[in-house]
Amino acid sequence: MAEKSKVMLDGLAPMGTIFVCSACGRRSRSRYGTVDADSGWDESCSTHAHLCDEAGMEVTNGRVTKATASKKEPFELPYVRPESGGNRA
């Protein structure tokens, strides 16, 4: 089974990748937040989830601030968490 098909069937990120919510910077091993998700992963995160490479990912205050999208799903991560406060709790 092709790697992309496996992701589509069970919603799990392949080894070396993780889903990142482009709206808030939360991470999850599954698109739907059922496996190793950051606290607060919700339906909106699933909608805004992009598959990213774990290597080189920058995390600040528990949220992804810089990520490289997997070659299969390119996107730009607009989320930057301010030092105090943030977009979402």
C-alpha distances in whole Angstrom, upper triangle without the diagonal:
4,6,8,7,7,10,11,10,12,14,14,14,12,15,18,18,19,20,24,26,28,31,32,30,29,25,23,19,18,19,21,23,22,21,24,25,29,31,32,28,29,28,29,27,24,25,26,23,21,18,21,21,23,25,28,28,31,32,36,37,34,32,30,33,31,27,25,22,19,18,16,19,22,25,29,29,33,34,36,38,42,43,45,43,40,39,37,38
4,6,5,6,9,10,11,13,14,13,13,11,13,16,15,17,18,22,24,25,29,30,28,27,23,21,18,17,18,20,22,22,21,23,24,27,30,31,27,28,26,27,25,22,23,23,20,18,16,18,18,20,22,25,25,29,30,33,35,32,30,28,30,28,24,22,19,15,15,12,15,19,22,25,26,30,31,34,35,39,41,43,41,38,36,35,37
4,5,5,6,9,10,11,11,10,9,7,10,12,12,14,15,18,21,22,26,26,24,23,20,18,15,14,15,18,19,19,18,20,21,24,27,28,24,25,24,25,22,19,21,21,17,15,12,14,14,16,18,22,21,25,26,30,31,28,26,24,26,24,21,18,16,12,12,10,13,16,19,23,23,27,28,30,32,36,37,39,38,35,33,32,33
4,5,5,6,9,10,10,10,9,8,12,14,12,13,13,17,19,20,23,24,23,22,19,17,15,13,13,16,18,19,18,20,20,23,26,26,22,23,22,22,20,17,18,18,15,13,11,13,14,17,19,22,21,25,26,29,31,28,25,23,25,23,20,17,14,11,11,8,10,14,17,20,21,25,26,28,30,34,36,38,36,33,31,30,32
4,5,5,6,9,10,10,11,11,14,16,15,16,16,19,21,22,25,26,25,24,21,18,16,14,14,16,19,19,18,21,21,25,27,27,23,23,22,23,21,18,19,19,17,15,14,16,18,20,22,25,24,28,28,32,33,30,28,26,28,26,23,21,18,15,15,12,13,17,20,23,24,27,28,31,33,37,39,40,38,35,33,32,33
4,5,5,6,8,8,9,8,12,14,13,14,14,18,20,22,25,26,24,22,19,16,13,12,12,15,17,16,15,18,19,22,25,25,22,22,21,22,20,17,19,19,16,15,13,16,17,18,21,24,23,27,27,30,31,28,26,25,27,26,22,21,18,15,16,13,15,19,21,24,24,28,28,31,32,36,38,39,37,34,32,31,32
4,6,6,5,5,6,7,11,13,11,11,11,14,16,18,21,22,20,19,16,13,11,9,9,12,14,14,13,16,16,19,22,22,18,19,18,19,17,14,15,16,13,12,10,13,14,16,19,22,20,23,24,27,28,25,23,21,24,23,19,18,15,13,14,11,12,16,18,21,21,24,24,27,28,32,34,35,34,30,28,27,28
4,6,6,8,9,11,14,16,14,14,13,16,17,19,21,23,21,20,18,15,13,10,9,11,14,15,15,18,18,21,23,23,19,19,17,18,17,13,14,15,13,13,11,15,17,19,22,24,23,26,26,29,30,27,25,23,26,24,21,20,17,15,16,12,13,16,18,21,22,25,25,28,30,33,35,37,35,31,29,28,29
4,6,8,11,12,15,18,16,16,15,18,20,22,24,25,24,22,19,16,14,11,11,12,15,14,15,18,18,22,24,24,20,20,18,20,18,15,16,18,16,16,15,18,20,21,24,27,25,28,28,31,32,28,27,25,28,27,24,23,20,18,19,16,16,20,22,25,25,28,28,31,32,36,38,39,37,33,31,29,30
4,6,9,11,14,16,15,14,13,17,18,21,23,23,22,20,17,13,11,8,9,10,12,11,11,14,15,19,21,21,17,17,16,19,17,14,16,17,15,15,14,17,18,19,23,26,24,27,26,29,29,26,24,24,27,26,23,22,20,18,20,17,17,21,22,25,24,27,27,30,30,34,36,37,34,31,29,27,28
4,7,9,13,15,12,11,10,13,14,17,19,20,18,16,13,10,8,5,5,7,9,9,10,13,13,16,18,18,14,15,14,15,13,10,12,14,11,12,10,14,16,17,20,23,21,23,23,26,26,23,21,20,23,22,20,19,17,15,17,15,14,18,18,21,20,23,23,26,27,30,32,33,31,28,26,24,25
4,6,9,11,9,8,9,12,14,17,20,20,18,15,12,9,6,4,6,9,9,9,8,10,11,15,18,18,15,16,16,17,15,12,15,15,12,12,10,12,14,14,17,20,18,21,21,24,25,21,20,19,22,21,18,18,16,14,17,15,15,18,19,21,20,23,23,25,26,30,31,32,31,28,26,24,25
4,7,8,6,5,7,10,13,16,19,19,16,14,11,8,6,6,8,11,11,12,10,11,12,15,18,19,15,17,17,18,15,13,15,15,11,10,7,9,10,11,14,17,15,18,18,22,23,19,18,16,19,18,15,14,12,11,13,12,12,15,16,19,18,21,21,23,24,28,29,31,29,26,25,24,25
4,6,6,8,10,13,17,19,22,22,19,17,14,12,9,10,11,14,15,15,13,14,15,18,21,22,19,21,21,22,18,16,19,18,14,13,9,10,10,11,13,16,16,19,20,24,25,22,20,18,21,20,16,15,13,10,13,12,13,16,18,20,20,24,23,25,27,30,32,33,32,29,28,27,28
4,6,8,11,14,18,20,23,23,20,18,14,13,9,12,14,17,16,16,13,13,15,18,21,23,20,22,23,24,20,19,21,20,17,15,11,11,9,9,11,15,15,18,19,23,24,21,20,18,21,19,16,15,14,12,14,14,15,18,19,21,21,24,24,26,27,30,31,33,32,30,29,28,28
4,7,11,13,17,18,22,21,17,17,13,12,10,13,15,18,17,18,15,14,15,17,21,23,20,23,23,23,20,19,21,20,16,14,10,9,6,6,7,11,11,15,16,20,22,19,18,15,18,16,13,12,12,10,13,14,14,16,17,19,18,22,22,23,24,27,28,31,30,27,27,26,27
4,7,9,13,15,18,18,15,14,10,10,8,10,12,15,14,16,13,13,13,15,19,20,17,19,20,20,16,15,17,16,12,10,6,5,4,5,8,11,10,14,15,18,20,17,16,13,16,14,11,10,9,7,11,11,11,13,14,16,15,19,19,20,22,25,26,29,28,25,24,24,24
4,6,10,12,15,15,12,10,7,6,5,8,9,12,11,13,11,10,10,11,15,16,13,16,17,16,13,12,15,13,9,8,6,5,6,6,10,12,10,13,13,16,18,14,13,11,14,13,10,11,10,9,13,13,12,13,14,15,14,17,16,18,19,23,24,26,25,22,21,20,21
4,7,9,12,12,10,8,6,5,6,7,6,9,9,12,11,11,9,11,14,14,11,13,13,13,9,9,11,9,6,5,5,6,9,9,13,14,12,14,14,16,18,14,12,11,13,13,10,11,9,10,13,13,11,12,12,13,12,15,14,17,18,21,23,25,23,20,19,18,19
4,6,9,8,6,6,5,7,9,10,9,11,10,14,13,12,10,10,13,13,10,12,13,12,8,9,10,8,5,5,6,7,10,10,13,14,10,12,11,14,15,12,9,7,10,10,8,10,9,11,14,14,12,12,11,11,9,12,10,13,14,18,20,21,20,16,15,14,16
4,5,6,5,5,7,9,11,11,9,11,11,14,15,14,11,10,12,11,8,10,10,8,5,7,8,5,4,6,9,10,13,14,17,17,13,14,13,14,15,13,9,9,11,12,11,13,12,14,17,16,13,13,11,11,9,10,9,12,13,17,19,20,18,14,12,12,14
4,6,6,8,10,12,15,15,12,14,14,18,18,17,14,14,16,14,12,13,13,10,8,10,9,6,6,7,10,10,14,15,17,16,13,14,13,14,16,14,10,9,9,10,10,12,11,14,16,16,12,12,9,8,5,7,6,10,12,15,18,19,17,14,12,12,15
4,6,8,11,14,17,17,14,15,15,19,19,19,15,14,15,12,11,11,12,8,7,10,10,6,9,10,14,14,17,18,20,19,16,16,14,15,15,14,11,10,11,12,13,15,14,17,20,19,16,15,12,11,8,7,6,9,10,14,17,17,15,11,8,9,12
4,6,9,12,16,16,14,15,14,18,18,16,13,11,12,10,9,11,12,10,8,11,12,9,10,12,14,14,17,17,19,18,15,14,12,12,12,11,7,8,9,12,13,16,16,18,21,21,18,17,14,13,9,9,6,8,8,12,14,15,12,9,7,6,9
4,7,10,13,14,13,15,13,17,16,14,11,9,11,11,10,12,14,12,9,12,13,10,9,10,12,11,14,13,16,15,11,10,9,9,10,8,5,5,7,9,9,13,13,16,19,19,16,16,13,12,8,9,6,8,8,12,14,15,14,11,10,10,11
4,7,11,12,11,12,10,13,13,11,8,6,8,8,7,10,12,11,8,10,12,10,9,11,12,12,14,13,16,16,12,12,10,11,11,8,5,6,10,12,12,15,14,17,20,20,17,17,15,15,11,13,10,12,11,15,16,17,15,12,12,10,11
4,7,9,9,11,8,11,10,8,6,6,9,10,8,11,13,13,9,10,13,11,9,10,10,10,12,10,14,14,11,12,10,12,13,9,8,7,11,12,11,13,13,14,18,18,16,16,15,15,13,15,13,14,14,18,19,20,19,16,15,14,14
4,5,7,8,6,8,7,6,4,6,9,11,8,10,12,13,9,9,13,12,9,10,10,11,12,11,15,17,14,15,13,16,16,12,11,11,15,15,14,15,14,15,18,18,16,17,17,18,15,18,16,18,18,21,23,24,22,19,18,16,16
4,7,9,7,8,5,6,6,9,13,14,11,13,15,16,12,11,15,14,11,11,9,11,12,11,14,17,14,17,16,19,19,15,14,14,17,17,15,16,15,14,17,17,16,18,18,19,18,21,19,21,21,25,26,27,26,23,22,20,20
4,5,5,6,5,8,7,11,13,14,10,12,12,14,11,9,12,13,9,11,10,12,14,14,18,20,17,19,18,21,21,18,16,16,19,19,17,18,16,15,18,16,15,18,18,20,18,21,20,22,23,26,28,29,27,24,22,20,21
4,6,8,9,11,9,12,14,13,10,10,10,11,8,6,9,9,6,8,9,12,14,15,19,20,18,20,19,21,22,18,16,16,19,19,16,17,14,14,17,15,13,16,16,18,16,19,18,21,22,25,27,28,26,23,21,19,20
4,6,8,10,9,12,13,12,8,8,7,10,8,5,9,11,9,12,12,15,18,18,22,23,20,22,21,23,22,19,17,17,21,21,19,20,18,18,21,19,17,19,19,20,19,21,20,22,23,26,28,28,26,23,21,18,19
4,6,7,5,8,9,9,6,7,9,11,8,7,11,12,10,13,13,15,17,17,21,22,19,20,18,20,19,16,15,16,19,20,19,20,18,19,22,20,18,21,20,21,19,21,19,21,21,24,26,26,23,21,19,17,17
4,7,7,10,11,12,9,10,11,14,12,10,14,16,13,16,15,17,19,18,22,24,21,23,21,23,22,18,18,19,22,23,21,23,21,21,24,22,21,23,23,24,22,24,23,25,24,28,29,29,27,24,23,20,19
4,6,9,11,13,11,13,14,16,14,12,16,17,14,15,14,16,17,16,19,22,19,21,19,21,21,17,17,17,21,22,20,21,20,19,23,21,20,23,23,24,22,24,22,24,24,27,28,29,27,24,24,21,20
4,7,9,12,10,13,15,17,14,14,17,17,14,16,15,15,16,14,17,19,17,18,16,18,17,14,14,15,19,20,18,20,19,19,23,22,21,23,22,23,21,23,21,22,21,25,25,26,24,22,22,19,18
4,6,8,6,10,12,13,10,11,14,14,12,14,14,14,16,14,18,19,16,17,14,16,15,12,12,13,17,18,17,19,18,19,22,22,20,21,20,21,18,20,18,19,18,22,22,23,21,19,18,16,15
4,6,6,10,13,13,10,12,15,14,13,15,15,15,17,15,18,19,15,15,12,13,12,8,9,11,14,16,16,19,19,20,24,23,21,22,21,20,17,19,16,17,15,18,19,19,17,15,15,13,12
4,6,9,13,13,11,13,16,16,15,17,18,19,20,18,22,22,18,18,15,15,13,10,11,13,17,19,19,22,22,23,27,26,24,25,23,23,19,20,17,18,16,19,19,19,16,15,15,12,10
4,6,10,10,9,11,14,14,14,17,18,19,21,20,23,23,20,19,16,16,14,12,11,14,17,19,20,22,22,24,27,26,23,24,22,22,18,19,16,17,15,18,19,18,16,14,13,9,8
4,7,8,6,8,11,11,10,13,15,16,19,18,21,22,18,18,16,17,15,13,11,13,16,18,18,20,19,20,24,23,20,21,19,19,17,18,15,17,16,19,21,20,18,15,14,11,11
4,5,5,7,9,10,10,14,16,18,21,21,24,25,21,22,19,20,19,16,15,16,19,21,20,22,21,22,25,23,21,22,20,20,18,18,16,19,18,21,23,22,19,17,14,11,12
4,5,5,6,9,10,14,16,19,22,22,26,26,23,24,22,23,22,19,17,18,20,22,21,23,21,22,24,22,19,21,19,20,18,19,17,20,20,23,26,25,22,19,16,14,15
4,5,5,6,8,12,15,17,21,21,25,25,21,22,20,21,20,18,16,16,18,19,19,21,19,20,23,21,18,19,17,17,15,15,14,17,17,21,23,23,20,16,13,11,13
4,5,5,6,9,12,14,17,18,21,21,18,18,17,18,18,15,13,13,15,16,16,18,16,18,20,19,16,17,15,15,13,14,12,15,16,19,21,22,19,15,13,11,13
4,6,5,9,11,14,17,18,21,22,19,20,19,21,21,18,15,15,18,18,17,18,16,17,19,17,15,16,15,16,15,16,15,19,19,23,25,25,23,19,17,15,16
4,6,9,12,15,19,20,23,24,21,22,21,22,22,20,17,17,18,19,18,18,16,17,19,17,14,15,14,15,14,15,15,19,20,23,26,26,23,20,17,15,18
4,7,10,12,16,17,20,21,17,18,18,19,20,18,14,13,15,15,14,15,13,15,17,16,12,13,11,12,10,11,11,15,16,20,23,23,21,17,14,14,16
4,7,9,13,14,17,18,15,17,16,18,19,16,14,12,14,14,12,13,11,12,15,13,10,12,10,12,10,13,12,16,17,21,23,24,22,19,16,15,17
4,6,10,12,15,16,13,15,16,18,20,17,14,12,14,13,10,10,7,8,11,10,7,8,7,10,9,12,13,16,18,21,24,25,24,20,18,18,20
4,7,9,12,14,12,15,16,19,21,18,15,13,15,13,10,9,6,6,9,8,6,8,9,12,11,15,15,18,20,23,25,27,26,23,21,21,22
4,6,9,10,8,12,13,16,19,16,14,11,12,10,7,6,4,5,9,9,8,8,9,11,10,14,14,16,18,22,24,26,25,22,21,21,22
4,6,8,7,11,13,17,19,17,15,12,13,11,7,6,6,6,9,11,10,11,12,13,13,16,17,18,20,23,25,27,27,24,23,23,25
4,6,6,9,11,14,17,14,13,10,12,11,8,8,9,9,13,14,14,14,15,15,14,17,17,18,19,22,23,25,25,23,23,22,23
4,6,9,11,15,18,16,15,12,13,11,9,8,10,11,13,16,16,15,16,16,15,19,18,19,20,23,23,26,27,24,25,25,26
4,6,10,13,16,15,14,11,11,8,7,7,11,12,15,17,17,15,16,15,14,17,16,16,18,20,21,24,25,22,23,24,25
4,7,10,13,12,10,7,8,6,5,7,10,12,15,17,16,15,14,13,11,14,13,13,14,17,18,21,21,19,20,20,21
4,7,10,10,8,6,6,5,7,10,13,15,18,20,19,17,16,14,11,13,12,11,12,14,15,18,18,16,18,18,19
4,7,6,5,4,6,7,9,12,15,17,21,22,20,19,17,16,12,14,11,10,10,12,12,15,16,14,15,16,16
4,5,5,6,6,9,12,15,18,21,24,25,23,22,20,17,14,14,11,9,8,9,9,12,12,11,14,14,14
4,6,8,9,12,15,19,20,23,27,28,25,24,22,20,16,16,13,11,8,9,8,10,10,10,13,12,12
4,7,9,12,14,17,19,21,24,25,23,22,21,19,15,16,13,12,10,12,12,13,13,12,13,12,11
4,6,9,11,14,16,18,22,22,20,19,17,15,12,12,9,9,7,11,11,13,12,10,11,11,11
4,6,7,11,12,15,18,19,17,16,14,12,9,10,8,8,8,12,13,15,15,12,13,13,14
4,7,11,13,16,19,20,18,16,13,11,8,8,6,5,7,10,12,14,14,12,12,14,15
4,7,10,13,16,18,15,13,11,9,7,9,8,8,10,13,15,18,18,15,16,17,19
4,6,9,12,14,12,11,9,8,7,10,10,11,14,17,18,21,21,18,18,19,20
4,6,9,11,10,8,8,8,9,12,13,14,17,20,22,25,25,22,21,22,24
4,6,8,6,5,6,8,9,13,14,16,19,22,24,27,26,23,21,22,24
4,5,6,6,9,11,12,16,17,20,22,25,27,30,29,26,25,25,27
4,6,6,10,12,15,18,20,22,25,28,30,33,32,29,27,28,30
4,6,10,13,15,19,21,23,26,29,32,34,33,29,27,28,30
4,7,10,12,15,17,20,23,26,29,31,29,26,24,24,27
4,7,10,13,15,18,21,24,27,29,28,25,23,24,26
4,7,9,12,15,18,21,24,26,25,21,19,20,23
4,6,9,12,15,18,21,23,22,19,17,19,22
4,6,8,11,15,17,19,18,15,14,15,18
4,6,10,12,16,18,16,13,11,14,17
4,6,10,13,14,13,10,8,11,13
4,6,9,12,11,8,9,11,14
4,6,8,8,5,7,9,11
4,5,6,6,8,11,12
4,7,8,11,13,13
4,7,10,12,12
4,7,8,8
4,6,7
4,7
4
